[in-house]
Amino acid sequence: MHLTSSPAIWYAARASGVAAYVVLTVVVCLGIALAGKAQSTRWPRFAAEDVHRFGGLLVGSLIVIHVGAIAVDSFLPFSLTQLLVPFTATYRPLWTGLGIAAAELLLALAITNHYRRRLPHRVWRSVHYLNFAVWGAASFHGMFAGTDRSATWLAVLYGVGIASVAVLLLWRVGGFALRSPGMAAAGAVVAVALPVLMLGPLQKNVRAWNAPKVSEPLTGRVIRNGTQFKEIVSFVGNAESPQKLLVRADLLVSPQALESTSLQLEYLPSGDVCRGRVTHVGVTSFSGSCILPGGASRTVDASWVPAADDSGVVGTIRLHA
């Protein structure tokens, strides 16, 4: 697990998760419309049924990509158990657990659909209603576990999706006219109120993107390799917030002088690497500077002490522009 920290993998995880939710919402809306015998001269029933069926398969494929990308990415490392057993993850356990439960329930429903001809129709139909539980759990998972949940476009997407399902349920269960002013007003209220809540009172702290200022705990290890004449000393570590930051400093040291240095800071999830040099070295500290691909510069100060369990070093890293 955790084979790469490539930003492309992280983008794939996020994009596939959002796409799966969009397709799932369309499938649920079509299912409600089909169950309510909705009629359309431009949209024959058999076409809607085909889209409904294909959409379910597409949701499953996107979820496989979503989970697979998260499994191999190191930005938010999950163990195999945390990916399979709901509510065991350390990252937002409730909301992440709802997403895992939704995916596993969807798999169970797919198996039920495969054997629908062997099941009594009443049993299959009752089980089929669990798709609402899948959609509801997926909605909470995306709104409260997603790293993009504070983006305006995504908040609007959730607002429109939930409003669409809510309006169709009022039409199907409550018997309200689909095109009535009251239904339009109810849908508009949900579509507006939900993004406002997500971007306001329910907003979580958002991780910075290539943060210009960092002052956080640092964990890592110091590696030495060489002879009494020349020695290569490497420091490898990471900080977790305001965003994940991987740090590597390499020094070529001789008894008389510091002959050569390099410094790398990799920001995640952007994947941007700040490259530069170490300018000062202490016994348990170093300072340096580096430049990001866009030209922005960072000044770095790091210091540490041995960890209590002898597993490495712990300390502090400070960055400023």
KOLMI-992105 format. One record per residue (C-alpha): residue number from 0; residue in one letter; x, y, z. Coordinates in steps of 0.02 Angstrom, whole numbers, plus 50000, padded with zeros to 5 digits. Example, Ala and Ser with C-alpha at 12.3 -4.5 7.8 and 13.67 -1.06 7.14 Angstrom:
<rs>
<num = 0&residu = a&u = 50615&v = 49775&w = 50390> $
<num = 1&residu = s&u = 50684&v = 49947&w = 50357> $
</rs>
This chain:
<rs>
<num = 0&residu = m&u = 50000&v = 50000&w = 50000> $
<num = 1&residu = h&u = 50050&v = 50184&w = 49983> $
<num = 2&residu = l&u = 50155&v = 50158&w = 49827> $
<num = 3&residu = t&u = 50162&v = 50338&w = 49770> $
<num = 4&residu = s&u = 50132&v = 50519&w = 49816> $
<num = 5&residu = s&u = 50101&v = 50569&w = 49635> $
<num = 6&residu = p&u = 49976&v = 50713&w = 49621> $
<num = 7&residu = a&u = 49900&v = 50625&w = 49470> $
<num = 8&residu = i&u = 49847&v = 50479&w = 49581> $
<num = 9&residu = w&u = 49775&v = 50599&w = 49710> $
<num = 10&residu = y&u = 49679&v = 50694&w = 49575> $
<num = 11&residu = a&u = 49613&v = 50527&w = 49511> $
<num = 12&residu = a&u = 49551&v = 50480&w = 49685> $
<num = 13&residu = r&u = 49461&v = 50645&w = 49708> $
<num = 14&residu = a&u = 49390&v = 50655&w = 49531> $
<num = 15&residu = s&u = 49326&v = 50476&w = 49531> $
<num = 16&residu = g&u = 49242&v = 50503&w = 49700> $
<num = 17&residu = v&u = 49150&v = 50658&w = 49640> $
<num = 18&residu = a&u = 49105&v = 50576&w = 49474> $
<num = 19&residu = a&u = 49037&v = 50422&w = 49564> $
<num = 20&residu = y&u = 48925&v = 50532&w = 49671> $
<num = 21&residu = v&u = 48859&v = 50628&w = 49520> $
<num = 22&residu = v&u = 48818&v = 50468&w = 49425> $
<num = 23&residu = l&u = 48742&v = 50390&w = 49581> $
<num = 24&residu = t&u = 48628&v = 50541&w = 49602> $
<num = 25&residu = v&u = 48572&v = 50529&w = 49420> $
<num = 26&residu = v&u = 48537&v = 50342&w = 49444> $
<num = 27&residu = v&u = 48434&v = 50375&w = 49601> $
<num = 28&residu = c&u = 48335&v = 50513&w = 49514> $
<num = 29&residu = l&u = 48300&v = 50400&w = 49365> $
<num = 30&residu = g&u = 48248&v = 50260&w = 49482> $
<num = 31&residu = i&u = 48122&v = 50371&w = 49571> $
<num = 32&residu = a&u = 48054&v = 50433&w = 49404> $
<num = 33&residu = l&u = 48036&v = 50255&w = 49337> $
<num = 34&residu = a&u = 47951&v = 50196&w = 49497> $
<num = 35&residu = g&u = 47830&v = 50341&w = 49485> $
<num = 36&residu = k&u = 47785&v = 50299&w = 49304> $
<num = 37&residu = a&u = 47848&v = 50467&w = 49242> $
<num = 38&residu = q&u = 47810&v = 50494&w = 49058> $
<num = 39&residu = s&u = 47911&v = 50587&w = 48928> $
<num = 40&residu = t&u = 47887&v = 50596&w = 48740> $
<num = 41&residu = r&u = 48073&v = 50633&w = 48717> $
<num = 42&residu = w&u = 48136&v = 50501&w = 48838> $
<num = 43&residu = p&u = 48061&v = 50326&w = 48808> $
<num = 44&residu = r&u = 48049&v = 50215&w = 48961> $
<num = 45&residu = f&u = 48164&v = 50081&w = 48890> $
<num = 46&residu = a&u = 48299&v = 50213&w = 48863> $
<num = 47&residu = a&u = 48282&v = 50274&w = 49043> $
<num = 48&residu = e&u = 48293&v = 50094&w = 49105> $
<num = 49&residu = d&u = 48452&v = 50064&w = 49003> $
<num = 50&residu = v&u = 48532&v = 50223&w = 49070> $
<num = 51&residu = h&u = 48480&v = 50175&w = 49247> $
<num = 52&residu = r&u = 48560&v = 50003&w = 49228> $
<num = 53&residu = f&u = 48718&v = 50065&w = 49144> $
<num = 54&residu = g&u = 48735&v = 50205&w = 49272> $
<num = 55&residu = g&u = 48740&v = 50078&w = 49413> $
<num = 56&residu = l&u = 48883&v = 49987&w = 49328> $
<num = 57&residu = l&u = 48974&v = 50152&w = 49300> $
<num = 58&residu = v&u = 48957&v = 50199&w = 49484> $
<num = 59&residu = g&u = 49037&v = 50034&w = 49533> $
<num = 60&residu = s&u = 49182&v = 50060&w = 49413> $
<num = 61&residu = l&u = 49214&v = 50237&w = 49477> $
<num = 62&residu = i&u = 49212&v = 50177&w = 49657> $
<num = 63&residu = v&u = 49343&v = 50045&w = 49615> $
<num = 64&residu = i&u = 49454&v = 50183&w = 49543> $
<num = 65&residu = h&u = 49419&v = 50294&w = 49695> $
<num = 66&residu = v&u = 49465&v = 50161&w = 49823> $
<num = 67&residu = g&u = 49611&v = 50094&w = 49722> $
<num = 68&residu = a&u = 49689&v = 50266&w = 49702> $
<num = 69&residu = i&u = 49672&v = 50302&w = 49888> $
<num = 70&residu = a&u = 49749&v = 50133&w = 49929> $
<num = 71&residu = v&u = 49911&v = 50167&w = 49834> $
<num = 72&residu = d&u = 49926&v = 50352&w = 49873> $
<num = 73&residu = s&u = 50029&v = 50410&w = 50022> $
<num = 74&residu = f&u = 49941&v = 50578&w = 50051> $
<num = 75&residu = l&u = 49811&v = 50500&w = 50166> $
<num = 76&residu = p&u = 49882&v = 50327&w = 50205> $
<num = 77&residu = f&u = 49749&v = 50195&w = 50242> $
<num = 78&residu = s&u = 49785&v = 50016&w = 50290> $
<num = 79&residu = l&u = 49693&v = 49873&w = 50204> $
<num = 80&residu = t&u = 49586&v = 49851&w = 50360> $
<num = 81&residu = q&u = 49540&v = 50035&w = 50362> $
<num = 82&residu = l&u = 49487&v = 50025&w = 50180> $
<num = 83&residu = l&u = 49377&v = 49872&w = 50206> $
<num = 84&residu = v&u = 49306&v = 49890&w = 50382> $
<num = 85&residu = p&u = 49193&v = 50042&w = 50410> $
<num = 86&residu = f&u = 49233&v = 50165&w = 50549> $
<num = 87&residu = t&u = 49410&v = 50099&w = 50581> $
<num = 88&residu = a&u = 49503&v = 50237&w = 50486> $
<num = 89&residu = t&u = 49592&v = 50371&w = 50585> $
<num = 90&residu = y&u = 49547&v = 50503&w = 50456> $
<num = 91&residu = r&u = 49372&v = 50571&w = 50494> $
<num = 92&residu = p&u = 49316&v = 50396&w = 50548> $
<num = 93&residu = l&u = 49127&v = 50426&w = 50547> $
<num = 94&residu = w&u = 49116&v = 50506&w = 50375> $
<num = 95&residu = t&u = 49248&v = 50394&w = 50298> $
<num = 96&residu = g&u = 49159&v = 50243&w = 50373> $
<num = 97&residu = l&u = 48995&v = 50296&w = 50293> $
<num = 98&residu = g&u = 49080&v = 50299&w = 50123> $
<num = 99&residu = i&u = 49152&v = 50124&w = 50148> $
<num = 100&residu = a&u = 48983&v = 50060&w = 50208> $
<num = 101&residu = a&u = 48898&v = 50137&w = 50056> $
<num = 102&residu = a&u = 49022&v = 50054&w = 49936> $
<num = 103&residu = e&u = 49001&v = 49883&w = 50018> $
<num = 104&residu = l&u = 48811&v = 49898&w = 50023> $
<num = 105&residu = l&u = 48814&v = 49946&w = 49839> $
<num = 106&residu = l&u = 48913&v = 49788&w = 49802> $
<num = 107&residu = a&u = 48784&v = 49684&w = 49896> $
<num = 108&residu = l&u = 48644&v = 49767&w = 49796> $
<num = 109&residu = a&u = 48736&v = 49731&w = 49633> $
<num = 110&residu = i&u = 48743&v = 49547&w = 49680> $
<num = 111&residu = t&u = 48556&v = 49551&w = 49721> $
<num = 112&residu = n&u = 48519&v = 49631&w = 49552> $
<num = 113&residu = h&u = 48618&v = 49496&w = 49464> $
<num = 114&residu = y&u = 48506&v = 49362&w = 49541> $
<num = 115&residu = r&u = 48344&v = 49461&w = 49533> $
<num = 116&residu = r&u = 48260&v = 49332&w = 49422> $
<num = 117&residu = r&u = 48285&v = 49200&w = 49556> $
<num = 118&residu = l&u = 48212&v = 49307&w = 49695> $
<num = 119&residu = p&u = 48030&v = 49349&w = 49731> $
<num = 120&residu = h&u = 47992&v = 49520&w = 49656> $
<num = 121&residu = r&u = 47934&v = 49586&w = 49825> $
<num = 122&residu = v&u = 48098&v = 49537&w = 49907> $
<num = 123&residu = w&u = 48202&v = 49613&w = 49767> $
<num = 124&residu = r&u = 48101&v = 49774&w = 49771> $
<num = 125&residu = s&u = 48119&v = 49792&w = 49960> $
<num = 126&residu = v&u = 48306&v = 49765&w = 49950> $
<num = 127&residu = h&u = 48317&v = 49887&w = 49804> $
<num = 128&residu = y&u = 48256&v = 50027&w = 49917> $
<num = 129&residu = l&u = 48423&v = 50015&w = 50007> $
<num = 130&residu = n&u = 48493&v = 50117&w = 49862> $
<num = 131&residu = f&u = 48428&v = 50268&w = 49958> $
<num = 132&residu = a&u = 48537&v = 50218&w = 50105> $
<num = 133&residu = v&u = 48686&v = 50204&w = 49986> $
<num = 134&residu = w&u = 48651&v = 50375&w = 49914> $
<num = 135&residu = g&u = 48624&v = 50453&w = 50086> $
<num = 136&residu = a&u = 48784&v = 50381&w = 50158> $
<num = 137&residu = a&u = 48880&v = 50435&w = 50002> $
<num = 138&residu = s&u = 48810&v = 50611&w = 50021> $
<num = 139&residu = f&u = 48871&v = 50626&w = 50201> $
<num = 140&residu = h&u = 49037&v = 50546&w = 50155> $
<num = 141&residu = g&u = 49070&v = 50672&w = 50017> $
<num = 142&residu = m&u = 49010&v = 50824&w = 50113> $
<num = 143&residu = f&u = 49109&v = 50789&w = 50272> $
<num = 144&residu = a&u = 49257&v = 50678&w = 50222> $
<num = 145&residu = g&u = 49308&v = 50749&w = 50053> $
<num = 146&residu = t&u = 49463&v = 50858&w = 50045> $
<num = 147&residu = d&u = 49375&v = 50973&w = 49921> $
<num = 148&residu = r&u = 49218&v = 50992&w = 50027> $
<num = 149&residu = s&u = 49249&v = 51178&w = 50055> $
<num = 150&residu = a&u = 49261&v = 51217&w = 49869> $
<num = 151&residu = t&u = 49114&v = 51322&w = 49810> $
<num = 152&residu = w&u = 49083&v = 51220&w = 49652> $
<num = 153&residu = l&u = 49073&v = 51058&w = 49749> $
<num = 154&residu = a&u = 48957&v = 51131&w = 49881> $
<num = 155&residu = v&u = 48841&v = 51189&w = 49740> $
<num = 156&residu = l&u = 48851&v = 51015&w = 49660> $
<num = 157&residu = y&u = 48795&v = 50933&w = 49823> $
<num = 158&residu = g&u = 48658&v = 51062&w = 49845> $
<num = 159&residu = v&u = 48586&v = 51032&w = 49671> $
<num = 160&residu = g&u = 48602&v = 50842&w = 49687> $
<num = 161&residu = i&u = 48515&v = 50832&w = 49856> $
<num = 162&residu = a&u = 48381&v = 50956&w = 49803> $
<num = 163&residu = s&u = 48344&v = 50850&w = 49647> $
<num = 164&residu = v&u = 48321&v = 50691&w = 49747> $
<num = 165&residu = a&u = 48218&v = 50780&w = 49880> $
<num = 166&residu = v&u = 48099&v = 50856&w = 49751> $
<num = 167&residu = l&u = 48074&v = 50689&w = 49663> $
<num = 168&residu = l&u = 48039&v = 50602&w = 49829> $
<num = 169&residu = l&u = 47908&v = 50733&w = 49872> $
<num = 170&residu = w&u = 47828&v = 50701&w = 49703> $
<num = 171&residu = r&u = 47838&v = 50512&w = 49718> $
<num = 172&residu = v&u = 47790&v = 50488&w = 49902> $
<num = 173&residu = g&u = 47697&v = 50648&w = 49945> $
<num = 174&residu = g&u = 47596&v = 50660&w = 49786> $
<num = 175&residu = f&u = 47645&v = 50841&w = 49751> $
<num = 176&residu = a&u = 47640&v = 50905&w = 49573> $
<num = 177&residu = l&u = 47817&v = 50903&w = 49503> $
<num = 178&residu = r&u = 47800&v = 51070&w = 49413> $
<num = 179&residu = s&u = 47707&v = 51164&w = 49550> $
<num = 180&residu = p&u = 47779&v = 51328&w = 49617> $
<num = 181&residu = g&u = 47792&v = 51251&w = 49791> $
<num = 182&residu = m&u = 47902&v = 51110&w = 49728> $
<num = 183&residu = a&u = 48013&v = 51231&w = 49633> $
<num = 184&residu = a&u = 48030&v = 51339&w = 49789> $
<num = 185&residu = a&u = 48073&v = 51189&w = 49899> $
<num = 186&residu = g&u = 48206&v = 51131&w = 49777> $
<num = 187&residu = a&u = 48279&v = 51306&w = 49766> $
<num = 188&residu = v&u = 48288&v = 51323&w = 49956> $
<num = 189&residu = v&u = 48383&v = 51159&w = 49974> $
<num = 190&residu = a&u = 48498&v = 51197&w = 49826> $
<num = 191&residu = v&u = 48545&v = 51365&w = 49903> $
<num = 192&residu = a&u = 48541&v = 51327&w = 50090> $
<num = 193&residu = l&u = 48653&v = 51173&w = 50084> $
<num = 194&residu = p&u = 48802&v = 51259&w = 49998> $
<num = 195&residu = v&u = 48783&v = 51407&w = 50116> $
<num = 196&residu = l&u = 48792&v = 51290&w = 50266> $
<num = 197&residu = m&u = 48940&v = 51194&w = 50194> $
<num = 198&residu = l&u = 49037&v = 51352&w = 50159> $
<num = 199&residu = g&u = 48983&v = 51436&w = 50321> $
<num = 200&residu = p&u = 48940&v = 51355&w = 50489> $
<num = 201&residu = l&u = 48986&v = 51177&w = 50435> $
<num = 202&residu = q&u = 49150&v = 51224&w = 50353> $
<num = 203&residu = k&u = 49304&v = 51132&w = 50413> $
<num = 204&residu = n&u = 49480&v = 51201&w = 50417> $
<num = 205&residu = v&u = 49550&v = 51184&w = 50242> $
<num = 206&residu = r&u = 49727&v = 51125&w = 50216> $
<num = 207&residu = a&u = 49835&v = 51255&w = 50134> $
<num = 208&residu = w&u = 49901&v = 51233&w = 49957> $
<num = 209&residu = n&u = 50090&v = 51260&w = 49952> $
<num = 210&residu = a&u = 50078&v = 51354&w = 50118> $
<num = 211&residu = p&u = 50195&v = 51504&w = 50124> $
<num = 212&residu = k&u = 50209&v = 51489&w = 50314> $
<num = 213&residu = v&u = 50229&v = 51329&w = 50416> $
<num = 214&residu = s&u = 50277&v = 51302&w = 50597> $
<num = 215&residu = e&u = 50238&v = 51123&w = 50640> $
<num = 216&residu = p&u = 50306&v = 50967&w = 50727> $
<num = 217&residu = l&u = 50429&v = 50869&w = 50620> $
<num = 218&residu = t&u = 50468&v = 50684&w = 50625> $
<num = 219&residu = g&u = 50607&v = 50599&w = 50528> $
<num = 220&residu = r&u = 50775&v = 50514&w = 50531> $
<num = 221&residu = v&u = 50957&v = 50558&w = 50500> $
<num = 222&residu = i&u = 51057&v = 50442&w = 50387> $
<num = 223&residu = r&u = 51248&v = 50444&w = 50381> $
<num = 224&residu = n&u = 51356&v = 50352&w = 50255> $
<num = 225&residu = g&u = 51540&v = 50377&w = 50220> $
<num = 226&residu = t&u = 51718&v = 50374&w = 50288> $
<num = 227&residu = q&u = 51815&v = 50484&w = 50407> $
<num = 228&residu = f&u = 51868&v = 50591&w = 50258> $
<num = 229&residu = k&u = 51699&v = 50622&w = 50177> $
<num = 230&residu = e&u = 51524&v = 50584&w = 50237> $
<num = 231&residu = i&u = 51352&v = 50599&w = 50160> $
<num = 232&residu = v&u = 51222&v = 50652&w = 50289> $
<num = 233&residu = s&u = 51038&v = 50648&w = 50242> $
<num = 234&residu = f&u = 50889&v = 50708&w = 50341> $
<num = 235&residu = v&u = 50720&v = 50637&w = 50287> $
<num = 236&residu = g&u = 50560&v = 50691&w = 50375> $
<num = 237&residu = n&u = 50384&v = 50755&w = 50360> $
<num = 238&residu = a&u = 50261&v = 50878&w = 50436> $
<num = 239&residu = e&u = 50073&v = 50851&w = 50434> $
<num = 240&residu = s&u = 49991&v = 51022&w = 50438> $
<num = 241&residu = p&u = 49933&v = 51145&w = 50379> $
<num = 242&residu = q&u = 49967&v = 51019&w = 50240> $
<num = 243&residu = k&u = 50076&v = 50865&w = 50215> $
<num = 244&residu = l&u = 50256&v = 50915&w = 50182> $
<num = 245&residu = l&u = 50399&v = 50795&w = 50142> $
<num = 246&residu = v&u = 50573&v = 50859&w = 50183> $
<num = 247&residu = r&u = 50743&v = 50797&w = 50124> $
<num = 248&residu = a&u = 50912&v = 50879&w = 50153> $
<num = 249&residu = d&u = 51074&v = 50801&w = 50089> $
<num = 250&residu = l&u = 51247&v = 50859&w = 50142> $
<num = 251&residu = l&u = 51420&v = 50809&w = 50081> $
<num = 252&residu = v&u = 51534&v = 50841&w = 50229> $
<num = 253&residu = s&u = 51723&v = 50837&w = 50248> $
<num = 254&residu = p&u = 51821&v = 50869&w = 50408> $
<num = 255&residu = q&u = 51862&v = 51044&w = 50349> $
<num = 256&residu = a&u = 51702&v = 51105&w = 50267> $
<num = 257&residu = l&u = 51527&v = 51077&w = 50203> $
<num = 258&residu = e&u = 51566&v = 51036&w = 50021> $
<num = 259&residu = s&u = 51394&v = 51018&w = 49941> $
<num = 260&residu = t&u = 51211&v = 51023&w = 49992> $
<num = 261&residu = s&u = 51037&v = 51001&w = 49922> $
<num = 262&residu = l&u = 50866&v = 51035&w = 49997> $
<num = 263&residu = q&u = 50696&v = 50973&w = 49937> $
<num = 264&residu = l&u = 50522&v = 51007&w = 50005> $
<num = 265&residu = e&u = 50378&v = 50914&w = 49923> $
<num = 266&residu = y&u = 50205&v = 50984&w = 49954> $
<num = 267&residu = l&u = 50057&v = 50864&w = 49948> $
<num = 268&residu = p&u = 49932&v = 50849&w = 49870> $
<num = 269&residu = s&u = 49998&v = 50974&w = 49740> $
<num = 270&residu = g&u = 50158&v = 50874&w = 49712> $
<num = 271&residu = d&u = 50258&v = 51035&w = 49689> $
<num = 272&residu = v&u = 50439&v = 51020&w = 49741> $
<num = 273&residu = c&u = 50536&v = 51165&w = 49815> $
<num = 274&residu = r&u = 50721&v = 51141&w = 49773> $
<num = 275&residu = g&u = 50868&v = 51233&w = 49847> $
<num = 276&residu = r&u = 51019&v = 51221&w = 49962> $
<num = 277&residu = v&u = 51061&v = 51207&w = 50146> $
<num = 278&residu = t&u = 51145&v = 51367&w = 50204> $
<num = 279&residu = h&u = 51183&v = 51329&w = 50386> $
<num = 280&residu = v&u = 51208&v = 51167&w = 50483> $
<num = 281&residu = g&u = 51206&v = 51142&w = 50672> $
<num = 282&residu = v&u = 51228&v = 50985&w = 50774> $
<num = 283&residu = t&u = 51041&v = 50949&w = 50772> $
<num = 284&residu = s&u = 50975&v = 51082&w = 50653> $
<num = 285&residu = f&u = 50992&v = 51157&w = 50481> $
<num = 286&residu = s&u = 50932&v = 51309&w = 50384> $
<num = 287&residu = g&u = 50910&v = 51331&w = 50198> $
<num = 288&residu = s&u = 50812&v = 51407&w = 50057> $
<num = 289&residu = c&u = 50724&v = 51339&w = 49904> $
<num = 290&residu = i&u = 50619&v = 51395&w = 49755> $
<num = 291&residu = l&u = 50453&v = 51322&w = 49695> $
<num = 292&residu = p&u = 50420&v = 51291&w = 49508> $
<num = 293&residu = g&u = 50319&v = 51453&w = 49499> $
<num = 294&residu = g&u = 50465&v = 51555&w = 49566> $
<num = 295&residu = a&u = 50405&v = 51578&w = 49746> $
<num = 296&residu = s&u = 50543&v = 51558&w = 49875> $
<num = 297&residu = r&u = 50540&v = 51478&w = 50046> $
<num = 298&residu = t&u = 50661&v = 51494&w = 50192> $
<num = 299&residu = v&u = 50675&v = 51337&w = 50299> $
<num = 300&residu = d&u = 50732&v = 51311&w = 50479> $
<num = 301&residu = a&u = 50728&v = 51137&w = 50556> $
<num = 302&residu = s&u = 50786&v = 51070&w = 50723> $
<num = 303&residu = w&u = 50763&v = 50904&w = 50812> $
<num = 304&residu = v&u = 50808&v = 50789&w = 50957> $
<num = 305&residu = p&u = 50814&v = 50598&w = 50964> $
<num = 306&residu = a&u = 50643&v = 50517&w = 50986> $
<num = 307&residu = a&u = 50609&v = 50436&w = 51154> $
<num = 308&residu = d&u = 50586&v = 50264&w = 51076> $
<num = 309&residu = d&u = 50744&v = 50279&w = 50969> $
<num = 310&residu = s&u = 50638&v = 50267&w = 50811> $
<num = 311&residu = g&u = 50711&v = 50425&w = 50735> $
<num = 312&residu = v&u = 50704&v = 50609&w = 50777> $
<num = 313&residu = v&u = 50567&v = 50732&w = 50822> $
<num = 314&residu = g&u = 50573&v = 50920&w = 50812> $
<num = 315&residu = t&u = 50504&v = 51071&w = 50725> $
<num = 316&residu = i&u = 50508&v = 51140&w = 50549> $
<num = 317&residu = r&u = 50474&v = 51322&w = 50510> $
<num = 318&residu = l&u = 50446&v = 51395&w = 50336> $
<num = 319&residu = h&u = 50417&v = 51573&w = 50283> $
<num = 320&residu = a&u = 50413&v = 51659&w = 50114> $
</rs>
